[in-house]
Amino acid sequence: MKKNCALVALLVVLGSFQAFSQNQIITGGWVFDTSSKSFKKNQGIYLVNGHFGDGNEKVLNWEVKSLTDEDYILPGLIDLHAHYRVSYDGKAYDDTVAMPKIFLANGITSTFPAGEIEPEKMWDLQKGIDAGRKPGPRILHSGPYFGTAAPDWNPNFTEQDIRKRVDVWAAKGAYGFKAKGISSDHLQALIDQAHKHNLTVTGHLNSGFRNSVNPQEAIEMGIDRVEHFLGGRLMPDSIDAYQSLKQIDPEDPRLSEIIELYIEKGVYFDATLATYGAIGMVDSPVFFDFAYEELYFTDFTDSIIKQAGESAFNELCALIYPVKQGVLKRYYDAGGLITIGTDRPLLLENYLGGGIGGFFIHREMAAMVEIGIPAADVLYFATQQNAEALGIADKTGSIKKGNWGDLIIIKGNPLEDITRTRTVHTVVKGGRIYDSRSLLDAAKGKLGPER
């Protein structure tokens, strides 16, 4: 009897924010065409068994959802630096309760965690999501960090240890790997072995300081993507990357060398631009709280955040942010490949400024538009280009037959005002339709430690 009651309760909760029909048609509104980077009148989007169809399927009973001319449809957003991590009092964990709902509610249908603190726990989360027991985005697993950021990392790992670690997580279904705090020898082994599995590698690297790896060195090794810092000669190995970055002149002619290397090698750059503005507590409309985000924290977490004082890192990032703005715009103007990620772990012992990961993708897009990158390109980065960077453009990133049935519906044209991406009201992931507000309501008061 108790089991039956529990099952009924679960079904009631799930039913409050999701609906699923095997075969659906979405009519009306406007749809973003990634090939032309423009919106076109929606002639009908077909969802068949969790994938996009073309209407030629032998289906007798379609369920129809009708939209208005105020509705704009985008492929599901992809976050390529999506942290689920929460840490406090020396303890870190991946949140699988509130974060998944917040990501999905904001239109993020796929996340690359960029290094998982508890990879087995994240795999269990994915199983629950895939089975329809839990709401959340696709977990495009990165497995554990490769480097000192991993709780179980051993700096004395041999090359064979690295290759075995890659093999184990590739066999589990990882979509790629992330290095952080890694040596050159270990990174080379990681890249070589990941590529044998046709998987990509990205890295939070450094300047070369204290035997760290400069992104330029990693590009020569064959890395696929780089996070945060372009690298190159403008980041001398005599000081840490953060300290050197604040001194860089975005107009320095030497910056062209590293930009040209990225373009020549086809390496993607995930600038995580907005997170540095948030950490630096920059006064800009980009960083205004548009979602009453304190409502999603536990009372204890909220009290800690309100007591947080300004740190030296906050001050440093305030200096770094305008440099990153100038560097990214120059990189874009040169034709560099850009991806979009949020990089918003909830670090309560080292407060990173306001903004929860799920909501933050809208700030990242707005920050790029603010420096002069066209909104059409930014939307393309967050969908098609992110999929291409991870090697999954044959599965997602655009609304076309055979791709995962992932899309979001917003109010108003984001090409006219990029902040309209914040008006997500409906999310479709794998053919399941979710109400954004219901997802957010279910996450309130649940993010962070209780005490």
N, C-alpha and C positions, 0 to 999 in steps of 0.2 A: 504493500500500500504506500509506504513512504517513497519507494522508488518511483511509483507511478506519479505521485504528487510532484516529485522533483523534476520528472520529465515534463510534466505539464507546465511547471514554472519556467523551465528552460525554453520551451516552445513559445510561451507567451513573451518572454524577453526577446528572443530572436525575431519573432514576428513583429515586434514593435518598430524595427528599423530595417527589415529586409523583406523582399518578396522575390519569388523565383518562379519563372515559367520557362519551360523548355524552349518555346518558340515565341518571339516577340517582334513587333515592329514599332519603331519610334518614328513618328511623323511630325512634320512642322519644325519651326525654328531654323537655325543656321548651323552649319557644321564646318569645322576647321579642316581644310584640305592641306595636308603637310607637303604635298608636291608643289603647290602654288603659294603656300603660306598665306592663304586668304580664306575667308568664310564664304561658303556657297549655300544657296537655299537647299535645305534638307529634302531630298526626294524620297527618303525612307531608309532607315537603318534597320537591318535584319539581324536578329540575334537567334542563333540556332545551336542548342546544346552547349551554351557557354562561349561560342565563337561568333564572329561576324559571318553572315551569309550574304547572298546576293538576291534573294527572293525567288530563285529558281528551284529551291528545295521543294520536295513533295510534302508540303505541310497543309493540312486541311483547316486547322484551327489556330490562327495567329491571335496572340493577345496584343492589342494595340494601345500604345501610350502616345497621346497627342500633346504637342507643345505649341507655344505661341511665338509670335515674331520677336518677343523679348528674350527668348531662350536661345542660348548659344552653346553649341556642343563641341567639346574638345576630346581628343583621345585621353585616356587616363594618364595623369601626370606620373613621372618616374623620378624618384629621389635617389641619386647615386651616392649620397653621403648621409644616410638616414640612421642616426643613432637611436637606439632604444635604451641606452645606458642611463642609469641613475646611480649616483654615488654620494655617500655621506658617512662621516666618522670612520674613514678608512675602509669602508665596505662598498663594493660595486656590484650591481646586478643589472640584467636586462629586464625592463618592464614589459610584461606581456598582458597587462590588464587595461591601462588607459591609453598608452601610446598607439597601439594598433587602431583603436577606434578614432583617435584624433587624426592620425595619418589619413585613414580612409575617408573620414568626414570632410577633409579638405581637398579631396579629389586625387589623392596620391594612391594609385591602385597598385603600384609596384615599388618596393624599397630594396636597395642594396645597403645592408647594414654597415658596410665599411669597417669590418672588424667587430666580432661579437665577443662579449665578455663571457656569456654562458651559451656556447653554440648548441649544446644538446637541448637546452631549454628552448632555444629559438626554433630548433627543428620540431619540437613538440607543438609549439605555437603554430607553425605552418601546417602541421597535420590537422590541428583543430580547425584552422581557417579553411583548408582545402575540403574538409568534410562538411563544412557549413555549420559546425558547432559554435564557432567564434567569428565575430566580424573583424576584418582586418585586411590590409593590403597583401599582395603577394610578397613573400619573403624570398628575395633573390640572394640566397645565402652567400656570405663571404667567408663563413667558417671563422676560426679563431684568427686573431692577429698573427702576423709573422714578424716577430721582433719583441723588444722588451715591453711593449704595451700589453702583451699576452700574459695573464697571470701565471701560466705554466711554462713560460719561455726559459730556455737554458742557453746562455751565450756560448756554451761549449758544444752545441749541436754540431754534428758533422754534416757534410754535404748530403750523405745518404739519409740522415735524420730528416733534413729539410725535404728531400724528395719523397720520403715515405709519408711525411705529414701532408704533403700536397696530394699524394695518391689516396690517402684515407678520406680526405674531405671531398676530393673530386668524386670518389665512388659514392659518397653520401648524397651528392647532388649539388655541390657548390656551384655558383655561377661565376665565381672569380675570387680573387684574394687581395688582401691589403697588407702592406708592410708599414710598420711604424717602429722606429728604434731598431733598425736592422743594419747589419754590417754589409759591406760590399760583397763578400763571398757568399753570405747567406742569401742576399737579394738575387745574385746571379743564378744560384741554384733554384730559387723560387720561380724566377721568370722562365728559365729553361724547362722546368718540370711542368709548370702550369700550361705552357704553350703546347706541350706534348698532349695535353688533354683538351686543347683548343679553348682554354680559359684565359681570361685577361688578368692582369695585375695592375694595381694602382698603389700609390705610396704617399704617406705623409713623411716627407724626407726633410733634409736639413741643408746646411751650407757646406758640409764636409768637416765642420768643427768637431773635434774630438772623435775622429774616425767615423763620423756619420757620412751619409751618402748625399751628395749634391744631385738634384734632379738631372743636371746635364750628364753626369756619370750614369745615372739610371737609364736615361734615354739611349745612351750608347749600348747599354746592356740589352735593350729591347723592351723596356717597360711600356705599357699601353696607355696609361693615364697617370697624371700627377695631380696631387691635391695641394691647395693653398699657395705654394711658392713656385714661380717659374724656374728659379735657380740661375745657373750660369755664373760668369765671372763677376757679376755685380754683387754676388753673395760670397765674400771671401771666407775661406775656411779658418780664419783667425778668430771669428766671433760667431755666435749662434745666429740662425736664420732670422729670428724675430728681431734681434738687435740690429742686424744689417739691413733688414727690410725698411725700417723706419728712415734710413739714410738714403735710400735709392731715389734718384731723380727719374721720374717716368719718361722724361725727354732725353735721357742719356743715350747717345748713339750706340753704345755697347749693348743696349737691350735688344737691338735688332739681331744680334748673333744667336741668342737663345730662342727668340721667337722664330727665326728662320729654321732652327734645328727642329723645333716642334712641328712646323709645317712640313719640312722635308721628311720627317719620320712618321708623320700622321699620328702624333701623340695628342691626346685630349687633355685639356686643362680644366680642372674643377676649382675655380677660384674661391668658392665659398665666401663670396664677397661680403654679403650682408652680415654674417656672423661677426665679422671684425668691427663693423659699425655698431652692432648691438653690444658687444663686449666693451667697446670704447664709449658706450653710452652717448653716441652721436645724436645731436638734436636735429632730427630730420623726420618729415612725415612718413618716410619709409618704415620707421621703427615704432610709430605710434601703435598702441595696443588697440586693435580693431575688434577683439573678440572676448574681452573680459577674461583673460587667460588665468587670472588668479583663481577663478572658480574651479579650475581643474586640479588644483593642488590639494593634498590633504591639509588639514588645519595646521598640523605640525610643520609640514614643508613650507606652507605659506608664511608662517611665523619666522622661519629661518631666513627666507628670502627677504622679508621686510627688515630684518636686522643686518643684512649684508652691507658692509661698508665698501668704499671704493678701494681697489687694490692697485698695486704697481702694474699688474697685467692689464687692468682696465685702462690705465693711463697710457701704456705702451700701445694698445690697440687703437686708441684714439689717434695716435700719430701714424700708425700703419694704414688706417682706413683710406685716407686720401691718396696714399701711394698706390694701394691696391686698385683704387678707382682708375687712376691714370694708367697703370700698367695694363689692366684688363681692357680698357678702351683701345689702347695702342695695339694690343694683341688681336682684338677683334678687327680693327681697321686693316691689319696686315693679312687677315684671312685665317687666323688660328682657330682650331677646333675647340669649342667650349661645351662643357656639360654643366648640369645644375644639380647641386646638392645642398643640404641645409646645415649639417655639422652642428647639431644642437643637443649634445648630451646634457643631462641635468646634473651638474656638478655642484652640489650644495656647499662643498668645502672650498670651492674656487669659482664663485659666482660669475657666470658668463653673460650677465645682462639679461634683459627681458626677451622672451620669445620661445615658445615650445616648438619642437621640431615640425609637427604636422602643419601648424599655422605658418611656419617660417618660410615655406617654399614660395608663398605669395610675396613675402618681403624680399627674398632673393631675386625674384623676377622683377619686382619694382625697382630694386637697387640697380639692376642692369639697365633698365629703361632710363633711369635717372641720369646715367652717364652717357646716354646717347645711342645705346643699342636699340634698334627698332623692336617694337613689341612683337611683330610677326616672327622675327628671328628668335626672340626669347621663348615664345611659345613652342617654336620648332625645337629649340634646345631641350626643353623640359619633356618633350614627347619623342619625336622621331630620332633626334640626334643622341639623346641619352640611350635609346634602345640600340642604336648603331654602335655606340661606344662600348656597350656591354656585350655586343655580339648577339643580340636577340631581336633584331629588326624584322626577322621572319616570323616573330611571334607577337610583337606589340609595337607601340609607338605611333601607329596610324590606324585609321578605321578602314580596314579592307578585308575582303573575304579571307577566311582562314585564321586571321589573328585572334588572340584572346578578345573576348567581348568586354573590353574595358573602355569606359568613357565617363565624362562628367558633364553636367548641365549647369550653366551659370546664367545670371541675369545681366544682359547688356553686352555690348561689343568690347572685348578687352583690347582690341587694336586701337580703339579710341581712348581707352583709359584702362591701363593694365591692372589697376586695383579692382576691376570688376571680376577678376578671377577669384576674389575673396567671397563672392556671392554664391558659392557652390550650394545648390539645394538638393541635387540628386546625383548619386554616384552609381554607376553600373560596373560591377567587377565579375568577370566570368559569367555574364548573363544575369546575375543577381542584382536587383535594384534596391538601393539603400537610400533612406532618407537621412540627409546630412544632420539635421537638427536632432533627430532621435539618437544618432550615434554620439553626438557631442553630449547630449543630456546623460547618456549612460556612462560617460567618462568623468563627469563632474565629481570633484572631491576625492579622486582615486589615484592621482599621480604623485609619487614620492613616498618616503617613509612615513609611517604613522607616528613614530616617536624615536 
